[in-house]
Each structure stands twice: as C-alpha cells, then as structure tokens.
Amino acid sequence: MANHVSSEKRARQTEVRRLRNRANMSTMKTSVKKVLDAVQKKDFSQIDALLRDAQSAIAKTRQKGTIHKNNMARRISRLNAFVNKARKA
C-alpha cells in the first residue's frame, strides 16, 4: 500500500487508467466478435458495416493509447484476412 502522498496519487491515477483501458479493450473486442459471428453465420450483408465498425474501434483504442500501433495494424490485418478468406470460400 502507498505510504507517501505522491505514491497514493499515482495509485489513484493508475486505477483510473486501468479501468479506462479495460473499457476501451472491451469495446474493441466486442466489435471484433460481432464480425467473427457474422462470418460464421455467413451473413455477408452485414459484414461490411461490422468490419468498418471494428476497424474504427481498433483505431480508436490505439488513438487512446491502450494498444501499440503495431498491435492495431496486426489486428486489422488479421481481421481483414479472415473476412476475405471467408468470402472466397
């Protein structure tokens, strides 16, 4: 437990940031899961809109500093590859 005023403040800031990052990650993961579910159901009419929303959510998570830019690029790339592979099959 923190004993100094400055370390108590850091603990408070860390907790707020942790919760904010967790919410951002949750939103991002939910949007990606929606795309994966649509692909499994072969619902290609909704995939374009869901894919666009998922890419936006991933980019917003990056913009807020929750994930690294290479992590963002990898997630978007893999999601696109997955959708494109499903379309060809």
C-alpha positions in Angstrom: 0.0 0.0 0.0 1.2 3.5 -0.7 2.7 5.5 2.1 3.5 8.8 0.5 1.2 11.4 -0.9 2.7 11.2 -4.3 2.6 7.4 -4.4 -1.1 7.5 -3.2 -1.8 9.8 -6.1 0.0 7.5 -8.6 -2.1 4.6 -7.3 -5.3 6.6 -7.9 -4.2 7.6 -11.4 -3.2 4.0 -12.2 -6.6 2.7 -11.1 -8.5 5.2 -13.3 -6.3 4.4 -16.3 -6.6 0.7 -15.8 -10.4 1.0 -15.8 -10.4 3.3 -18.8 -8.1 0.9 -20.7 -10.2 -2.1 -19.8 -13.4 -0.4 -21.1 -11.6 0.5 -24.4 -10.4 -3.0 -24.8 -13.8 -4.5 -24.1 -15.4 -2.2 -26.7 -12.8 -3.2 -29.2 -13.1 -6.9 -28.6 -16.9 -6.8 -28.7 -16.9 -5.2 -32.1 -14.4 -7.8 -33.4 -16.5 -10.6 -32.0 -19.5 -9.3 -33.9 -17.6 -9.5 -37.2 -16.5 -13.1 -36.4 -20.0 -14.1 -35.6 -21.3 -12.6 -38.8 -18.7 -14.5 -40.8 -19.6 -17.8 -39.1 -23.3 -17.3 -39.8 -22.3 -16.4 -43.5 -24.2 -13.1 -43.1 -22.3 -11.2 -45.8 -24.8 -8.4 -46.0 -23.8 -7.1 -42.6 -20.1 -7.9 -42.7 -19.0 -4.7 -44.5 -20.6 -2.4 -41.9 -19.5 -4.5 -39.0 -15.9 -4.7 -40.4 -15.8 -1.0 -40.8 -17.0 -0.5 -37.2 -14.5 -3.0 -35.9 -11.6 -1.3 -37.7 -12.8 2.0 -36.3 -12.9 0.6 -32.8 -9.4 -0.8 -33.1 -8.1 2.5 -34.4 -9.8 4.4 -31.5 -8.3 2.1 -29.0 -4.9 2.8 -30.5 -5.6 6.5 -30.6 -6.3 6.5 -26.9 -3.0 4.8 -26.2 -4.4 1.5 -24.9 -2.7 -0.6 -27.6 0.5 -0.2 -29.6 0.3 0.9 -33.3 1.8 -2.4 -34.5 -0.8 -4.3 -32.4 -3.5 -2.2 -34.1 -2.1 -2.9 -37.5 -1.9 -6.7 -36.8 -5.4 -6.9 -35.5 -6.9 -5.1 -38.5 -4.8 -7.1 -40.9 -5.8 -10.4 -39.4 -9.5 -9.4 -39.3 -9.4 -8.4 -43.0 -7.7 -11.6 -44.0 -10.2 -13.7 -42.1 -13.1 -11.9 -43.7 -11.6 -12.1 -47.2 -10.9 -15.8 -46.8 -14.5 -16.4 -45.7 -15.8 -14.6 -48.8 -13.7 -16.7 -51.1 -14.8 -20.0 -49.5 
